[in-house]
């Protein structure tokens, strides 16, 4: 029993030294970002927008909707896979022939830094800007937009 426990500890320690921390960190971060795609809804919005632009508004509400849901579920599944397998190589993004490795947004919206005291120094003056409703997906109204 004691020999098996020692062997298990040695195997765990060697696995910790063999796997790199930076690659694991990147894979875990990418996986968490993809896993929360179902909450963010960027893939869904982009697919609806692109279908409306290229195929017309009638198909955006049918085929674009179904395709957006499909791509959102696929990205969420890839995120779960990357979070579960983050300690193990290979650390390159998977399923890149169908999904981009980075999060996607509709072409009519590009996110910027939040107007927060962490990023903006004008909070010391007694006012600062920011999103009016940053929790609401698609909220694009910003006060004192300086970026």
C-alpha positions as CSV (number, residue, x, y, z in Angstrom):
1,X,0.0,0.0,0.0
2,X,2.8,2.4,0.9
3,X,4.7,1.7,-2.3
4,X,1.6,2.4,-4.4
5,X,1.0,5.7,-2.6
6,X,4.6,6.7,-3.1
7,X,4.4,5.8,-6.8
8,X,1.2,7.9,-7.2
9,X,2.9,10.9,-5.5
10,X,5.9,10.6,-7.7
11,X,3.8,10.3,-10.9
12,X,1.7,13.4,-9.9
13,X,4.9,15.4,-9.1
14,X,6.5,14.4,-12.4
15,X,3.3,15.3,-14.3
16,X,3.3,18.7,-12.6
17,X,6.9,19.3,-13.7
18,X,6.4,18.0,-17.3
19,X,3.4,20.2,-18.1
20,X,4.1,23.9,-18.6
21,X,2.2,26.5,-16.6
22,X,1.9,29.1,-19.3
23,X,0.3,26.8,-21.9
24,X,-2.0,25.4,-19.3
25,X,-3.0,28.8,-18.2
26,X,-3.8,29.9,-21.8
27,X,-5.8,26.7,-22.5
28,X,-7.8,27.1,-19.2
29,X,-8.5,30.8,-19.9
30,X,-9.6,30.1,-23.5
31,X,-11.8,27.2,-22.2
32,X,-13.5,29.4,-19.5
33,X,-14.2,32.1,-22.1
34,X,-15.6,29.6,-24.5
35,X,-17.6,27.8,-21.8
36,X,-19.5,31.0,-20.9
37,X,-20.3,31.7,-24.6
38,X,-23.8,30.4,-23.8
39,X,-24.2,33.4,-21.4
40,X,-22.4,35.9,-23.6
41,X,-24.3,35.1,-26.8
42,X,-21.7,36.6,-29.2
43,X,-21.7,33.6,-31.6
44,X,-25.5,33.7,-31.7
45,X,-25.6,37.4,-32.5
46,X,-22.9,37.3,-35.1
47,X,-24.4,34.4,-36.9
48,X,-27.8,36.1,-37.0
49,X,-26.2,39.3,-38.2
50,X,-24.1,37.6,-40.9
51,X,-27.1,35.6,-42.1
52,X,-29.2,38.7,-42.4
53,X,-26.5,40.5,-44.3
54,X,-25.7,37.8,-46.8
55,X,-28.9,35.8,-47.2
56,X,-31.6,38.3,-46.3
57,X,-33.7,39.1,-43.2
58,X,-36.2,36.3,-43.8
59,X,-33.6,33.6,-43.4
60,X,-31.9,35.4,-40.5
61,X,-34.9,34.6,-38.3
62,X,-35.0,30.9,-39.3
63,X,-31.7,29.5,-40.5
64,X,-29.6,32.2,-38.7
65,X,-31.4,31.4,-35.5
66,X,-30.8,27.7,-35.7
67,X,-27.2,28.1,-36.9
68,X,-26.5,30.6,-34.1
69,X,-27.8,28.2,-31.5
70,X,-25.8,25.4,-33.0
71,X,-22.6,27.4,-33.0
72,X,-23.2,28.6,-29.5
73,X,-23.6,25.1,-28.2
74,X,-20.5,24.0,-30.1
75,X,-18.4,26.8,-28.6
76,X,-19.7,26.0,-25.1
77,X,-18.8,22.3,-25.7
78,X,-15.3,23.1,-26.8
79,X,-14.9,25.3,-23.7
80,X,-16.0,22.5,-21.4
81,X,-13.5,20.2,-23.2
82,X,-10.6,22.7,-22.9
83,X,-11.3,23.3,-19.2
84,X,-11.4,19.5,-18.4
85,X,-8.3,18.8,-20.5
86,X,-6.3,21.9,-19.6
87,X,-3.5,20.1,-17.7
88,X,-2.8,17.8,-20.6
89,X,-1.1,18.6,-23.9
90,X,-1.9,19.6,-26.7
91,X,-2.4,23.2,-25.9
92,X,-3.4,24.5,-29.3
93,X,-7.0,25.5,-29.9
94,X,-9.3,22.7,-31.1
95,X,-12.1,22.6,-33.7
96,X,-10.7,25.7,-35.4
97,X,-12.0,24.7,-38.8
98,X,-15.5,25.5,-37.6
99,X,-15.0,28.1,-34.8
100,X,-12.4,30.8,-34.4
101,X,-10.2,30.4,-31.3
102,X,-11.0,33.9,-30.1
103,X,-14.4,35.1,-29.0
104,X,-16.5,36.6,-31.8
105,X,-18.7,39.7,-31.8
106,X,-21.1,41.1,-34.4
107,X,-19.4,43.4,-36.9
108,X,-21.5,46.3,-35.6
109,X,-20.1,46.0,-32.1
110,X,-16.6,45.9,-30.9
111,X,-16.1,45.8,-27.1
112,X,-13.7,48.2,-25.4
113,X,-12.4,48.6,-21.8
114,X,-15.0,49.2,-19.1
115,X,-15.0,52.8,-17.8
116,X,-14.0,51.8,-14.3
117,X,-11.6,53.3,-11.8
118,X,-9.3,50.4,-12.5
119,X,-8.8,51.5,-16.1
120,X,-9.8,55.2,-16.1
121,X,-8.1,57.9,-13.9
122,X,-10.9,60.5,-14.3
123,X,-12.7,59.0,-11.3
124,X,-10.7,61.2,-9.0
125,X,-12.3,64.2,-10.6
126,X,-15.7,63.2,-9.3
127,X,-17.2,61.9,-12.6
128,X,-16.5,59.0,-15.0
129,X,-18.2,57.4,-17.8
130,X,-19.1,53.8,-18.6
131,X,-21.8,51.6,-20.0
132,X,-25.3,52.4,-18.9
133,X,-26.3,48.8,-18.6
134,X,-23.2,46.6,-18.9
135,X,-25.0,43.5,-17.7
136,X,-27.6,43.6,-20.5
137,X,-26.2,41.9,-23.6
138,X,-26.2,44.3,-26.6
139,X,-26.2,47.4,-24.5
140,X,-24.0,49.9,-26.4
141,X,-24.9,53.2,-24.9
142,X,-21.9,54.7,-23.2
143,X,-21.5,57.9,-21.2
144,X,-18.3,60.0,-21.7
145,X,-16.9,57.5,-24.2
146,X,-13.2,58.4,-24.4
147,X,-11.7,55.3,-26.0
